[in-house]
């Protein structure tokens, strides 16, 4: 298994590269003691290639060229024998891979002895930033730093779920039709493809832009009609939010997801996306802020302000979800039953009155019976109401709960960068960085702050739009509810004679 931490190495030491596709300026290597871990790529140089070819892909078995999406983590196995076959194939592949020898590299110079370049330091102290194609512009708008928005916002429709199968019907799945407004040409995707897109977007933009999770996976009941409908609705909301983001919507990976021409184009695009080096904190290297450099105090103040707001909103969104959940249970349980009890009480009273034998009783007993039926209808209306209004209010807040859950990690990256800049003088004094590195760090921290402010302004703009929309819809449906109930009560009232 690859190492998860950094590999301790010395100047002049020879190491063997085991994985060149880590990205972000790192490679995975194994030392002479058999220990495996991560090493900064800029501190090593190729000296000898011990394999027949330095091209890793040529040394792998042909099976590695197959699309890895043939392994269905979202699809349950239909038969145990297929799981066994897959395990045997995996073991065989693992055996073949252990025979591959990577190029040997030699450590040339450790410029920061004892100084670990992880987290934001990877960006703050990088000597050479990766050259990405996707430049991200930030400019000063009326509300402060904002992303550069496209002239026409892209939209996307997720619809027409269909059940498909493979392996002669032994494995089944649901496929959705995804149609972008830019082409109006539908492409078909399964949940696992959405999951791949999410992972790529999270890896690339997660340090700067909150990428909310997809709706949860489900092992049982995946082909239930209600589940498919709810999943499609949530995938639609997720895709709409990605399309509304000016940076994400313009990304190569999202454009690949929406616009690939065929299976070959899709596979090639995936492999290209998975080799992207401008991921993690290196995404900040692609940001170009058209504004003067910010001072450390202002950067820290902005970061703290956003941190407090997102934490407070997260708490209140969770409160609203708890209240909404309780109200849903009440509307679909105790409250309709209470109205049914009232209906039964009126009908029982009508039955008693009708047994009096008194002439002229029928008008009152008929009115009481009608009143009882009215309350039965009200019970049904109330039990069905949450699906008409509360559902959308809850779904919007669930979506924002997911977004807000991403902010702590994003803000932590910025706080770590601020702390590192505060320690710059100490790092210079201990020769861990050069005096020239300090102003470079300050400029890059300022760049990160502009990105955070642009993202928060985007978040606030969307928040105001979304909550205006969902609250208007909720209250409109509530008005319809009470108008319907009032109309039925008026009709029942008219059954009674005026004395």
C-alpha positions, 0 to 999 in steps of 0.5 A, a space after each residue: 500500500 502507498 504511504 500516507 505520510 512524508 518520506 524522510 530522505 537525505 541529500 544525495 540519497 537514492 530513491 525509487 519512484 513508485 507513483 508519479 501521479 500524486 499531483 500538487 508537486 509531490 511524488 511517492 517514492 520508496 527508500 533503500 529501507 523499503 519505506 514508502 511516502 511522499 517527497 517534494 518533486 522539485 527536490 529530486 532529479 532523475 539520475 538513472 532509469 532502471 526499468 526498460 522504459 521510463 513510461 509507466 503505462 508501457 510496463 503495466 499489463 494490457 488490462 490496465 487500459 480498461 475503463 476502471 468504471 467497470 467496477 461498480 461500487 454503487 451496484 451490488 453484486 448479483 452473485 457471489 461468484 462475480 465477487 470472487 472473480 473480481 478479487 482474483 483479478 485484483 490480486 493478479 493485477 496487484 502481483 503484476 504491478 509489483 513487478 514494475 520498476 519506477 525511475 530512480 531519482 536522487 535527492 539534490 538539495 533539501 532547502 528547508 531541512 526540518 520544514 515540512 511543506 504540507 498544506 498551504 505551504 505547498 503553494 506559499 513556498 513553491 519555487 515553480 508554480 504549475 502551469 494550468 490552463 484555467 486562469 481564475 479571475 477575481 475583480 472588484 465589484 460593488 460588494 468587494 472581490 467577486 469571481 468573473 461571471 459568464 455572460 450567459 449562465 449555463 443550466 442543466 437538466 437531469 431527467 428521464 431515469 432508466 434502468 439498464 443492465 450489463 453482464 447479461 442482466 446480472 448487474 443493474 443500474 439506473 442511468 440519467 439523461 443530463 442535458 446542458 443548455 449550452 448544447 441541448 444535447 443529452 448525455 447519459 450518466 450513472 450515479 458513479 459518474 456523478 460521484 467521479 465528477 464530485 471527487 474530481 471537483 473536490 480534489 481540484 477546487 476544495 481548498 478554495 470553493 465548497 463542493 457539497 457532497 452528492 446524495 448518499 449512496 444506497 445499497 437496498 431499494 435503489 430501484 424503488 420508484 420514490 427513491 429514484 425520484 428523490 435521487 434525481 431531484 437531488 442530483 438536479 439540485 447538485 448539478 444546478 449549483 455546480 452550473 451556477 458557480 462561475 468557476 466550476 461551470 467553466 472547468 474542463 472536468 465539468 465540461 467533459 462530463 456534459 459535452 463528451 462525444 463518445 465513450 472514447 472521448 469520455 475515457 481520455 478526458 477522465 484520464 487527463 483530469 486525473 493527471 491535473 497538477 493544479 489541485 488542492 492548494 495549488 488551485 490558488 496558483 491559477 487565481 489572478 486578482 485585479 486588486 492591490 495586495 492586502 495587509 495581514 490584519 485585513 486578511 485575518 479579519 475577513 477570514 474570522 468574519 466569514 468563519 463566524 458567519 458560516 458557523 452561526 448559519 450552520 447552527 441555525 440551519 440545523 435548528 430549522 431542519 430539526 424543527 422541520 423534521 418534527 413538524 413533518 412528523 406531526 403533520 403526517 401523524 398526530 395532527 391528522 389523527 386529531 382532526 379525525 377524532 374531531 370528525 368522528 365526534 361530530 359524526 357520533 353526535 349526529 347519529 345520536 341526534 338522528 335517533 331522537 325522533 324529533 321532527 325537523 332534526 334532519 337539517 341539523 344531523 345532515 349538517 353535523 355529518 357534513 362537518 365530520 366529513 369536512 374534518 376528515 378531508 382536512 386531516 387528509 389535506 394536512 397529512 399530504 401538505 408537507 410534500 407540497 411545501 415543507 419538502 422543498 424548504 427542508 431540501 434547500 436547508 439540507 443543501 445548505 447544510 452540505 455547503 456549510 459543512 465544507 467551509 470549516 476545511 476551506 477556512 482552515 486552509 486560509 487560517 493555516 496560511 495566515 499563521 505561516 505568514 505570521 511565522 515568516 520572520 522566525 522562519 527567515 531567522 532560522 534559515 528555513 526560508 530566505 528573506 526573498 520568500 517572505 514577500 512572495 508568501 505575503 502576496 500569495 496569502 493576499 491572493 488566497 484572501 481575495 479568492 475566499 472573499 470572492 467565494 463568500 460573496 458568491 455564497 451570499 448572493 446565492 443564499 439571498 436568491 435561494 432563501 427568497 425563492 424557497 420562502 416565497 414558494 413555502 408561504 404561497 403553498 401555506 396560503 393555498 392550504 389555509 384557503 382550501 381549509 377555510 373554503 371547506 369550513 365555509 361550505 360546512 358552515 352553510 349547511 346550518 340554518 340561521 336562527 
